[in-house]
C-alpha cells in the first residue's frame, strides 16, 4: 500500500476516503447554505466587539453538518472550524472548515461567498475544496487532484503564465486592507498591475487556480480563511506565502500568486513597504 504524494501518513486508499468525505462535506454545506441564501428573515449577529463581523444561522448550520459527518466517519481526526472552534484528534490530520467565507456577501445576496474545506497534516494543507453552492462550482486541489466542476463541466486547474506585474490581474477583498502600513504595501503592488478587483472573498483564489486571475493579496486572515485556497492554488501550480515568503496557513498576511515570477515581483514590493 503506497503513500500518496510523499505524505507518509496518508495511503492511496485513505486518500480516496478523505477525498470522498471532503465532497460529502461540501455537499452537506451546500444544502445548509442554499436553504438560507436569499431567504427573508435570515438571522444575523455581529461577533465583533468593535466593527462588524457577521455570522448567520446558515454559517452555524453548515459547520454543524460538516462536523457531524467528520465525527461519524473520521472521529480520529482533529477539527478546526470558524464557528465552533477546535476539537483535538489522534490521527495527525486536521479538518479546517469555514462554512461561509464571505458572510457579508451571503447576507447581501451576492454569489461570491463560498465554503472552504481543508485537510492539514503537520506540514500544512495537503487538500482543499473551494465550493460555491449557488453557481455550482467546486475547486479541488491536493492528494493528486487539481480540477474544478461547474455549469461548463470539468476543467483542469492550471495557474496563468503571465510573468509581469504590468499584465497581472489582482484581487483583494477590501480596498482598505489591514493596517496603514499594510495598505501602503498593498497599494505599491496595486499601482503596478494591469487590473485590480475587490470583494470576491474565497472565490478570488479559485480564479487564480483557474488561470483567470494572477494575484490575491490579503491581511488579517485566519487559518480557516486560507488553508483550503493554499492547497487548491498549489495543486494548480501557484504559490501562496505570507508577505515575507514564509508559510501562510496560519493566516495573517497572505500573497497568492500564479507563478514564481509574479510572486517574487509582488513580494519585493510588499516587503519593502511593510
C-alpha positions as CSV (number, residue, x, y, z in Angstrom):
1,X,0.0,0.0,0.0
2,X,1.8,3.1,-1.2
3,X,1.8,6.5,0.3
4,X,0.2,9.4,-1.6
5,X,2.3,12.3,-2.9
6,X,5.1,11.8,-0.4
7,X,2.7,12.1,2.5
8,X,3.8,9.2,4.8
9,X,0.6,9.3,6.9
10,X,-1.8,9.1,4.0
11,X,-2.0,5.9,1.9
12,X,-3.7,5.8,-1.5
13,X,-6.7,4.0,0.0
14,X,-7.0,6.6,2.8
15,X,-6.6,9.4,0.3
16,X,-9.6,8.2,-1.6
17,X,-11.6,8.0,1.6
18,X,-10.6,11.5,2.6
19,X,-11.4,13.0,-0.9
20,X,-14.8,11.3,-0.8
21,X,-15.5,12.7,2.7
22,X,-14.5,16.2,1.6
23,X,-17.0,16.1,-1.3
24,X,-19.7,14.9,1.1
25,X,-18.8,17.8,3.5
26,X,-19.2,20.2,0.6
27,X,-22.5,18.7,-0.4
28,X,-23.8,19.0,3.2
29,X,-22.7,22.6,3.4
30,X,-24.3,23.3,0.0
31,X,-27.6,22.0,1.3
32,X,-27.5,24.0,4.5
33,X,-26.4,27.3,3.0
34,X,-28.7,27.2,0.0
35,X,-31.7,26.7,2.3
36,X,-30.9,30.1,3.8
37,X,-29.5,32.1,0.8
38,X,-31.6,35.0,-0.3
39,X,-34.3,34.0,2.0
40,X,-36.3,36.5,4.1
41,X,-35.7,36.7,7.8
42,X,-32.1,35.5,7.8
43,X,-30.9,35.7,11.4
44,X,-27.6,37.6,11.6
45,X,-25.4,38.5,14.6
46,X,-22.3,40.6,15.0
47,X,-19.4,38.7,16.5
48,X,-17.0,41.7,16.8
49,X,-16.5,43.8,19.9
50,X,-15.7,46.7,17.5
51,X,-16.6,46.9,13.8
52,X,-18.7,44.4,12.0
53,X,-18.0,40.6,11.8
54,X,-21.3,38.9,10.9
55,X,-22.4,35.3,11.5
56,X,-25.7,33.9,10.3
57,X,-27.7,30.8,11.2
58,X,-26.5,29.4,7.9
59,X,-22.9,29.6,9.0
60,X,-23.6,27.6,12.1
61,X,-25.9,25.1,10.4
62,X,-23.4,24.4,7.7
63,X,-20.5,23.9,10.0
64,X,-22.5,21.7,12.3
65,X,-23.5,19.5,9.4
66,X,-19.9,19.1,8.3
67,X,-18.6,18.4,11.8
68,X,-21.2,15.7,12.3
69,X,-20.0,13.9,9.2
70,X,-16.4,14.1,10.2
71,X,-17.1,12.9,13.7
72,X,-19.2,10.0,12.4
73,X,-16.7,8.8,9.7
74,X,-13.3,10.1,10.9
75,X,-13.5,10.5,14.7
76,X,-9.7,10.2,15.0
77,X,-9.2,13.5,13.1
78,X,-9.0,16.9,14.6
79,X,-11.3,19.7,13.5
80,X,-10.9,23.5,13.5
81,X,-14.0,25.5,12.5
82,X,-14.7,29.2,12.4
83,X,-17.9,28.9,14.4
84,X,-17.4,26.1,16.8
85,X,-13.7,26.1,17.4
86,X,-11.2,23.3,17.8
87,X,-11.6,19.5,18.6
88,X,-8.5,17.5,19.2
89,X,-7.6,14.3,17.3
90,X,-5.1,11.4,17.2
91,X,-4.5,10.8,13.5
92,X,-2.2,13.8,12.8
93,X,-4.8,15.2,10.3
94,X,-7.0,18.2,10.9
95,X,-10.0,19.4,9.0
96,X,-10.2,23.2,8.8
97,X,-13.7,24.5,8.0
98,X,-15.1,27.8,7.0
99,X,-18.8,27.2,6.4
100,X,-19.3,30.6,4.7
101,X,-16.3,32.5,3.7
102,X,-17.8,35.9,2.7
103,X,-20.7,36.2,5.1
104,X,-21.2,39.8,4.1
105,X,-21.7,38.7,0.5
106,X,-24.0,35.9,1.7
107,X,-26.2,38.2,3.7
108,X,-26.4,40.7,0.8
109,X,-27.3,38.1,-1.8
110,X,-24.1,38.1,-3.9
111,X,-22.8,34.7,-5.2
112,X,-19.1,35.3,-4.4
113,X,-19.1,33.6,-1.0
114,X,-18.0,30.1,-0.6
115,X,-17.5,27.0,1.6
116,X,-13.9,26.2,2.5
117,X,-12.7,22.8,3.5
118,X,-9.1,22.0,4.1
119,X,-7.2,18.9,5.3
120,X,-3.9,19.6,7.1
121,X,-1.1,17.4,8.4
122,X,1.9,18.6,10.4
123,X,3.4,20.4,7.4
124,X,0.3,22.4,6.4
125,X,-2.5,22.0,3.9
126,X,-2.5,18.8,1.8
127,X,-6.0,19.0,0.3
128,X,-8.6,21.8,-0.2
129,X,-12.0,22.5,-1.5
130,X,-13.4,25.9,-2.5
131,X,-17.1,25.4,-3.1
132,X,-19.6,28.0,-4.4
133,X,-23.0,26.4,-3.9
134,X,-25.2,28.9,-5.7
135,X,-23.4,28.8,-9.0
136,X,-22.4,25.1,-8.5
137,X,-18.7,25.5,-8.9
138,X,-16.2,23.4,-6.9
139,X,-12.4,23.8,-7.0
140,X,-10.4,20.8,-5.8
141,X,-6.7,20.6,-5.1
142,X,-4.2,18.2,-3.4
143,X,-3.8,14.5,-2.9
144,X,-3.3,14.2,-6.7
145,X,-6.3,16.3,-7.6
146,X,-6.4,19.6,-9.5
147,X,-9.7,20.3,-11.2
148,X,-13.0,22.2,-10.9
149,X,-16.5,21.2,-11.8
150,X,-19.3,23.6,-12.6
151,X,-22.0,24.5,-15.2
152,X,-19.4,24.3,-18.0
153,X,-18.3,20.8,-17.0
154,X,-15.0,19.7,-15.6
155,X,-11.8,21.7,-16.1
156,X,-8.2,21.2,-15.1
157,X,-6.9,23.8,-12.7
158,X,-3.7,25.5,-14.0
159,X,-2.5,28.9,-13.0
160,X,-1.6,31.5,-15.6
161,X,1.7,32.0,-17.3
162,X,1.6,35.8,-17.0
163,X,5.0,36.8,-15.7
164,X,5.0,40.6,-15.1
165,X,3.0,42.8,-12.8
166,X,2.2,45.0,-15.7
167,X,0.0,42.3,-17.2
168,X,-1.3,40.8,-13.9
169,X,-4.8,40.8,-12.5
170,X,-5.0,41.4,-8.8
171,X,-7.8,40.6,-6.3
172,X,-8.3,41.7,-2.7
173,X,-11.4,41.6,-0.5
174,X,-11.2,45.2,0.8
175,X,-9.5,48.3,-0.6
176,X,-8.8,49.4,3.0
177,X,-6.6,46.3,3.6
178,X,-5.2,45.8,7.1
179,X,-3.3,48.5,9.0
180,X,-2.0,51.7,7.3
181,X,1.4,50.1,6.7
182,X,-0.2,47.1,5.1
183,X,-2.4,49.3,3.0
184,X,0.6,51.2,1.7
185,X,2.4,47.9,0.8
186,X,-0.7,46.6,-1.0
187,X,-1.0,49.9,-2.9
188,X,2.6,49.6,-4.1
189,X,1.6,46.4,-5.9
190,X,-1.8,47.7,-6.9
191,X,-0.2,50.6,-8.7
192,X,1.9,48.3,-10.9
193,X,-0.7,45.8,-12.1
194,X,-3.0,45.8,-15.1
195,X,-6.2,45.4,-13.2
196,X,-7.4,45.4,-9.5
197,X,-10.7,44.0,-8.4
198,X,-12.3,43.8,-4.9
199,X,-14.8,41.9,-2.8
200,X,-14.6,38.4,-4.2
201,X,-13.6,36.6,-0.9
202,X,-12.5,33.0,-1.4
203,X,-13.7,32.9,-5.0
204,X,-10.7,35.0,-6.0
205,X,-8.4,32.2,-5.0
206,X,-10.4,29.8,-7.2
207,X,-9.9,32.2,-10.1
208,X,-6.2,32.2,-9.5
209,X,-6.1,28.4,-9.6
210,X,-8.2,28.5,-12.8
211,X,-5.8,30.9,-14.5
212,X,-8.3,33.8,-14.8
213,X,-6.6,36.0,-12.1
214,X,-2.9,36.2,-11.1
215,X,-2.6,37.6,-7.6
216,X,-4.5,37.8,-4.3
217,X,-3.2,40.0,-1.5
218,X,-4.8,40.0,1.9
219,X,-4.1,40.8,5.5
220,X,-5.7,39.8,8.8
221,X,-6.8,36.3,7.7
222,X,-7.4,33.3,9.9
223,X,-6.3,29.7,9.2
224,X,-9.8,28.8,8.1
225,X,-9.8,31.6,5.5
226,X,-6.7,30.5,3.7
227,X,-5.9,26.8,4.3
228,X,-8.1,25.4,1.6
229,X,-7.1,28.1,-1.0
230,X,-3.4,27.2,-0.4
231,X,-4.0,23.6,-1.3
232,X,-6.0,24.4,-4.4
233,X,-3.6,27.0,-5.8
234,X,-0.5,25.0,-5.1
235,X,-2.1,22.0,-6.8
236,X,-2.7,24.2,-9.9
237,X,0.9,25.3,-10.0
238,X,0.8,28.6,-8.0
239,X,2.5,29.8,-4.8
240,X,0.9,31.0,-1.5
241,X,3.0,32.6,1.2
242,X,3.0,35.3,3.8
243,X,4.5,38.7,2.9
244,X,7.9,37.5,4.0
245,X,7.8,34.4,1.8
246,X,7.1,32.1,4.7
247,X,4.2,29.7,5.4
248,X,0.7,31.3,5.3
249,X,-1.6,28.5,6.5
250,X,-1.9,30.1,10.0
251,X,-3.3,33.2,8.5
252,X,-2.2,36.8,8.8
253,X,-0.8,38.4,5.7
254,X,-1.2,36.4,2.5
255,X,0.2,36.6,-1.0
256,X,-1.2,34.1,-3.6
257,X,0.5,34.2,-7.0
258,X,0.1,32.3,-10.2
259,X,3.8,31.6,-10.6
260,X,7.3,32.3,-9.1
261,X,7.9,35.4,-11.3
262,X,4.8,37.2,-10.1
263,X,5.2,36.0,-6.6
264,X,8.8,37.4,-6.4
265,X,7.8,40.7,-8.0
266,X,4.9,41.3,-5.6
267,X,6.9,40.0,-2.6
268,X,9.7,42.6,-3.2
269,X,7.2,45.4,-3.1
270,X,5.3,44.1,-0.2
271,X,8.4,43.5,1.9
272,X,9.9,46.9,1.0
273,X,6.9,48.8,2.0
274,X,5.8,46.8,5.1
